[in-house]
Amino acid sequence: MPICTSCAQPTAYLYTVYNSAYNFRLEQCTACHAFADPYVEHDTLTLLLDLILLKRDVYRHLLYNRGLGARKVGHKTPAKAEDSSTRPSGQVRHSARSRWWLIARLGSALICVDAFIRWTHISSSHPGDISEMATWNRAAIAGFVRILVGCFFETAAFHAGVVLACYAVLKLLPSPRSPVSGIREQFRYSHIPLTLFYSSLTKLFLLFCLSVWRPDATKAGLATHARPHLHPNATTFTHPVVVRALELLDEDKLDREWVVRNVLGGMAAGFGLRVVLDCHPILTTMIIIAGWLVKTAVANLVSGWVGTGLGVDDKAAEEMWLAYSIP
């Protein structure tokens, strides 16, 4: 049964369809009297943007309501038994098999994007010099395939560690009091990897931007020696503590990719798990740390094999892989 995206109360219907799939009316939640799921009428781009912005309601829509909750005027069949023609385009029927198929498709696409991002990071010794980037020859393709396999094992290890940690946490938590929330009632363990993939869209989007539009090393080097031209009325900071604090944000001192992958990626994954598990943030933080530990162990195992044949020093490539992988 679908749930209200605002209060998580189970609801029989999310919208009512009149005459055609594009003529429908949103239903109100009987508990909070808000629209049960406004994302029913939103397009895929809006859902993607809200996922990147980590909005709670879009997680609830995609995990619990996608493809459910239709009621056609004149029909008395339940919402789950409605014909697919009565739902807006792009929605699919929820079941365990379709959810796992969605996990496989989404995971394959995101792992390929992650592998490309790491390939651009590892295969160039100077990130700002585009001329030194590896070209698509046979050696580069072999290196990319190694990185792709390494990303697959890392992702599988991280998801396995998170799922096992979620299982342990849910077993240790006391039984929820009646009435049970809609999230706990509809929760399945297949929601966990799907949530992690949805949460990774934020970090992969930013990492992809950083891999495509990399800083120019030559300009950055000249900027450190040349005095920048400031506006006559510009305010400058002269206090040594403030100057040192601002220097930490320089490109040669702050690893933006590491911050995005681990700090922002961990926060996004923790937020998604809090939505799907409906538990305290401390518990989701412990779950993410457990997944990181398993991922770190696997990264150490595959780092030597991944670092060979990338066009750079094997030892340096192995260290870059570990530095990029381990939180």
C-alpha positions in Angstrom: 0.0 0.0 0.0 1.3 3.5 -0.8 2.0 6.1 1.9 1.6 9.8 2.3 4.9 11.5 1.5 4.3 14.1 4.2 3.3 12.1 7.3 4.1 8.5 6.1 0.5 7.4 6.8 -0.7 4.5 4.7 -3.3 5.5 2.2 -5.3 3.5 -0.3 -5.2 5.9 -3.2 -2.8 8.7 -4.3 -4.8 10.0 -7.3 -8.1 9.5 -9.2 -8.1 9.1 -13.0 -10.9 10.5 -15.1 -11.4 9.2 -18.7 -7.7 9.2 -19.6 -4.3 8.7 -17.9 -3.5 12.4 -18.2 -6.8 13.6 -16.6 -6.4 12.9 -12.9 -6.9 14.5 -9.4 -4.6 14.2 -6.5 -6.0 12.6 -3.3 -5.7 14.1 0.2 -4.2 12.2 3.1 -6.8 11.4 5.7 -4.3 12.1 8.5 -2.6 15.3 7.6 -5.0 16.5 4.9 -2.2 17.4 2.5 -1.8 15.9 -0.9 -0.8 12.3 -0.4 1.9 12.4 -3.1 2.4 15.6 -5.2 5.2 13.9 -7.1 2.7 11.8 -9.1 2.3 14.7 -11.5 6.0 15.7 -11.7 8.3 14.7 -14.5 11.5 12.8 -14.3 13.7 15.9 -14.4 12.0 17.3 -11.3 12.4 14.0 -9.5 16.1 14.0 -10.4 16.7 17.5 -9.2 14.9 16.9 -5.9 17.0 13.7 -5.4 20.2 15.8 -5.9 18.8 18.3 -3.4 18.1 15.4 -0.9 14.4 16.1 -0.4 12.7 13.6 1.9 9.4 13.4 0.0 10.9 12.4 -3.3 12.6 9.4 -1.6 9.3 8.3 -0.2 7.6 8.6 -3.6 10.3 6.6 -5.4 10.7 3.9 -2.8 7.1 3.3 -1.8 4.6 5.0 -4.2 6.1 4.7 -7.7 3.5 3.0 -9.8 0.9 2.6 -7.1 -2.2 4.4 -5.8 -4.3 4.9 -8.9 -8.1 4.8 -8.7 -10.1 5.0 -11.9 -13.6 6.4 -11.8 -16.2 3.7 -12.2 -13.9 0.9 -11.1 -14.0 -0.6 -7.7 -10.8 -2.7 -8.0 -8.1 -2.0 -5.5 -5.3 0.4 -6.4 -2.7 -2.4 -6.8 -4.9 -4.2 -9.3 -5.5 -1.2 -11.6 -4.6 -1.5 -15.2 -1.3 0.1 -16.2 -3.1 2.3 -18.7 -4.8 4.2 -15.8 -1.4 5.5 -14.5 0.6 8.4 -15.8 3.4 7.5 -18.2 6.8 6.5 -16.8 5.3 4.7 -13.7 5.7 0.9 -13.3 4.2 -1.6 -11.0 5.9 -2.3 -7.7 7.0 -5.8 -6.9 10.1 -7.4 -5.5 11.2 -8.5 -9.0 10.7 -5.1 -10.6 12.5 -3.5 -7.7 15.6 -5.7 -8.1 15.5 -5.2 -11.8 15.5 -1.4 -11.2 18.4 -1.8 -8.8 20.4 -3.7 -11.4 19.7 -1.1 -14.2 20.4 1.9 -12.0 23.4 0.3 -10.3 25.0 -0.6 -13.7 24.6 2.9 -15.0 26.0 4.5 -11.8 28.9 2.2 -11.6 29.9 3.0 -15.2 29.7 6.7 -14.3 31.8 6.2 -11.2 34.3 4.2 -13.2 34.7 7.0 -15.7 35.1 9.6 -13.0 37.9 7.5 -11.3 39.5 6.8 -14.7 39.8 10.5 -15.4 41.2 11.0 -11.9 43.8 8.2 -11.9 44.9 8.1 -15.5 46.2 11.7 -15.5 49.1 12.6 -13.3 48.3 16.3 -13.7 44.5 16.8 -13.4 44.6 20.3 -15.0 46.6 19.3 -18.1 44.1 17.8 -20.6 46.9 16.9 -23.0 48.2 14.3 -20.5 44.9 12.6 -20.2 45.0 9.0 -21.3 43.6 8.5 -24.8 41.2 5.7 -25.8 43.7 3.1 -27.0 43.8 -0.5 -26.1 45.8 0.1 -22.9 43.4 2.8 -21.8 40.4 0.6 -22.4 42.1 -2.2 -20.4 42.7 0.2 -17.5 39.2 1.4 -17.6 37.9 -2.1 -17.5 40.0 -2.8 -14.4 38.7 0.3 -12.7 35.1 -0.7 -13.7 35.6 -4.1 -12.1 37.1 -2.5 -9.0 34.2 -0.1 -8.7 31.8 -3.0 -9.0 33.5 -4.9 -6.1 33.7 -1.8 -4.0 30.0 -0.9 -4.5 28.9 -4.5 -3.8 31.0 -4.6 -0.6 29.6 -1.2 0.5 26.1 -2.3 -0.1 26.6 -5.7 1.6 28.1 -4.0 4.7 25.2 -1.5 4.9 22.5 -4.2 4.4 24.1 -6.4 7.1 24.4 -3.4 9.5 20.8 -2.5 8.8 19.7 -6.0 9.6 21.6 -5.9 12.9 20.3 -2.5 13.9 16.7 -3.5 13.1 17.0 -6.7 15.1 18.4 -4.8 18.1 15.8 -2.0 18.0 12.7 -2.7 20.1 9.5 -3.6 18.3 7.6 -0.5 17.2 4.5 0.4 19.1 1.1 0.2 17.5 0.1 1.7 15.1 3.2 1.0 12.9 4.3 3.7 10.6 3.7 3.2 6.9 7.5 3.2 6.3 8.1 0.3 8.7 5.1 -1.5 7.4 6.1 -1.4 3.7 9.9 -1.7 4.3 11.8 -4.4 2.4 15.5 -5.0 2.5 15.6 -4.4 -1.3 14.8 -0.7 -0.5 18.3 -0.3 1.1 20.5 -0.7 -2.1 17.9 1.3 -4.1 18.2 4.1 -1.5 22.0 4.0 -1.6 21.9 4.3 -5.4 19.4 7.2 -5.3 21.6 8.9 -2.6 24.7 8.5 -4.8 23.3 10.7 -7.5 24.3 13.9 -5.6 28.0 13.0 -5.2 28.3 11.5 -8.7 26.7 14.6 -10.3 29.2 16.9 -8.6 32.2 14.5 -9.2 31.2 14.3 -12.9 31.3 18.1 -13.1 34.7 18.1 -11.4 36.0 15.4 -13.8 34.8 17.3 -16.9 35.7 20.8 -15.9 38.9 20.3 -14.1 41.0 23.3 -12.8 43.8 24.5 -15.1 47.1 23.6 -13.4 49.1 26.2 -15.4 46.7 29.0 -14.5 46.5 27.9 -10.9 50.4 27.9 -10.7 50.6 31.4 -12.2 47.9 32.6 -9.9 49.9 31.6 -6.8 52.9 33.8 -7.9 51.0 36.8 -9.4 49.2 39.3 -7.3 45.5 39.3 -8.2 43.9 42.5 -9.3 41.3 43.6 -6.8 38.6 46.2 -6.9 39.6 49.5 -5.2 36.8 49.1 -2.7 37.3 45.3 -2.2 37.7 44.1 1.4 40.9 42.1 2.2 41.5 40.0 5.3 44.9 40.6 7.0 44.4 38.7 10.2 46.7 35.7 10.1 44.1 33.3 11.5 41.6 34.3 8.8 44.2 34.1 6.1 45.3 30.6 7.1 41.7 29.5 7.3 41.0 30.8 3.8 44.2 29.2 2.5 42.8 25.8 3.4 40.2 26.3 0.5 43.0 26.6 -2.1 43.0 24.0 -4.9 46.5 22.7 -3.9 45.4 22.1 -0.3 41.7 21.0 -0.5 40.9 17.8 -2.2 37.4 18.7 -3.5 36.8 15.2 -5.0 37.6 13.5 -1.7 35.3 15.8 0.2 32.4 15.3 -2.3 32.9 11.5 -2.4 33.2 10.8 1.3 31.8 13.7 3.3 28.9 14.7 1.0 28.4 11.1 -0.2 28.3 9.8 3.3 25.8 12.5 4.4 23.6 11.8 1.4 23.6 8.0 2.1 22.9 8.6 5.8 20.0 10.9 4.9 18.5 8.3 2.5 18.9 5.5 5.1 17.2 7.7 7.7 14.2 8.0 5.4 13.9 4.3 4.6 14.7 3.0 8.1 12.8 5.7 10.0 15.4 5.6 12.9 17.8 8.0 14.7 20.6 9.7 12.7 23.2 8.2 15.1 22.2 4.7 14.0 22.4 5.6 10.3 25.8 7.1 10.9 27.0 3.8 12.5 25.5 1.9 9.5 27.4 4.0 7.0 30.7 3.6 9.0 30.2 -0.2 8.9 29.7 0.0 5.1 32.8 2.1 4.8 34.9 -0.5 6.8 33.8 -3.3 4.5 34.5 -1.1 1.4 37.9 -0.1 2.7 38.9 -3.8 3.2 37.8 -4.6 -0.4 39.6 -1.5 -1.8 42.9 -2.7 -0.2 42.4 -6.1 -1.9 41.8 -4.8 -5.4 44.0 -1.8 -5.4 47.1 -3.6 -6.6 45.3 -5.3 -9.5 43.4 -2.1 -10.5 46.6 0.0 -10.5 48.4 -2.0 -13.2 48.2 -0.9 -16.8 46.8 2.6 -16.4 49.7 4.4 -18.2 51.2 5.7 -14.9 53.4 4.3 -12.2 51.6 1.2 -10.8 52.5 2.1 -7.2 51.3 5.7 -7.7 48.1 4.5 -9.3 47.5 2.1 -6.4 48.0 4.9 -3.9 45.6 7.2 -5.8 43.0 4.4 -5.9 43.2 3.9 -2.1 43.2 7.7 -1.5 40.2 8.1 -3.7 38.3 5.0 -2.3 39.0 5.0 1.5 37.2 7.6 3.6 
